[in-house]
Amino acid sequence: MGIAVGIDLGTTNSAVAVLRPNGKPEILKNREGSSTTPSVVLFQDFGAGDEPLIGEQAKRSAEQSPDDVVQYVKRYMGDPTWRFDAQSGARYSSEEVSALILKRLKEDAELALGAPVTDAVITVPAYFDDARRTATRHAGEIAGLKVLRVINEPTAAALSYGVDTKTNGNVMVYDLGGGTFDVTILSIHGNEFTVAATDGDRNLGGFDFDNALMKYLNGAFQKQGAPDMFEDIDLMVALRERAESAKKTLSTVEAAQVTMNIYGRPYRVQITRDIFDLQITSLLTRTQEIMEDTLEAAGLTWSDIDRVLLVGGSTRIPAVQQKIKEMSGKTPELGVNPDEAVALGAAIQAALSQAEPEPEPEFEGLIGGRSAVEGLIGGPIKVQDVTSQGLGALVYEEGTDILINSVIIPKNSPVPGEYEKTFYTREEGQTGSNVQVTQGDDTDPDFVTVVGTGALDYDAPRPKGSPIKYIYRYDINQIIEVELIDMTTNKSMGTFQIDRIANLKQEEVEEAAVRIGGMTIM
Ligand code: AMP
């Protein structure tokens, strides 16, 4: 067995960390010496098939060869229809593109450690549903990693923060990254980390701030006689790059100049922090609503929150910090480096999750195991997470022909856990149940997603109104198993894992592992 690392597989950037013998996690630098690697893949084909280039270089190529570059693939995880068509003619699923990034991270970590990396804990946003979590696990397997656990990013961040600062109290983790936003409230008491509530928006992040600024800049350039840059993909990519760079500049200074050469003519626009803040007002209002909802779901008020922890690159924006301060009355903390906190927490979890709680003798002095963390925090770490979305079943409302979604596991329920609800057969002589598992909190089927189906038979036809108990089990990775109990006989009718309509089949994962494993990446 090799070394287990923690991986933050981010929308824009990824990072890898390992637990050192002193019980502290540490970021492993990539081959270029950076702590984070852009989650960007450039597909290049020199005649012998695709040779993907990953990271900083790929990101830089986005402007020249936008058609060969994949960015923000995390947004497509769990979407079975998404494919990237490379110039070579090959098509890649989101799992495969993510696997290429993971493979590069694994190879860089091995270079930094001088030892093989075999296992990983990979983090995902708290709101990721079953399909996206499974897709992430598959990406890890395709990259040749044993995925020990898939854990929530905010929980990982809190873990690294809690272990580092030995905090006690209620902590709000505010995670605003490149593509996603998450708020999680948890209580930390010594070595116990208990999540009370989590919520977020999977399409809110630095990318959207860039879009807002791009719109503004495009308008400002047009006023100077420039064409609409959104009409030209190359110009749009260049504009995105300038907007992101100006946004970052504005995090430290009050004004930035944006210059662009458009069809041979130079243009220049000055942008101030006030102008930028105005462009992102509605996005910040959205983060405010989510913070308030999460607080309410946790049954707390602002006065109960002891600390606000910032995670994700976009929390460097002064207006973001100002908004939090305004609402919470507390100065938010960038305690751990916001780009690294998640990977650091994942590394702690990786040390706790390895089958062998202590490192192999050959890795002694290089990495630490369970006892190293526990020594630091003073006892066994307990982490209790919650579900980010409700899970239920489509059933007929009693006495009607109206199909409704009946929630079995409400959002923010502790996981792992087991939850049950009893339903009654509708027809005389019914011989089985067709279960449609849903994700979402609404009773209206139009507002929830059917994530899987299963059919189970009774041992004999049942009269109308016979009770059937549905048991839903959530495992530690938030992956779901369904069991039905025929209450007439009190016997189990069987168990099924949801079909995972949106995910790759095991043989597809294996095939992809061979294909991706055989590729040279740079
Ligand atoms: P993450 O997904 O956590 O790596 O966050 C990446 C996002 O943070 C990207 O949208 C970046 O543009 C943004 N970001 C990084 N540094 C800064 C900064 N100094 N000011 C504003 N946004 C930043």
Residues whose N, C-alpha, C, O or C-beta is under 5 A from the ligand:
A	BS01	AMP	G10 T11 T12 N13 L176 G177 G178 G206 F207 E244 K247 K248 S251 G312 G313 S314 R316 I317
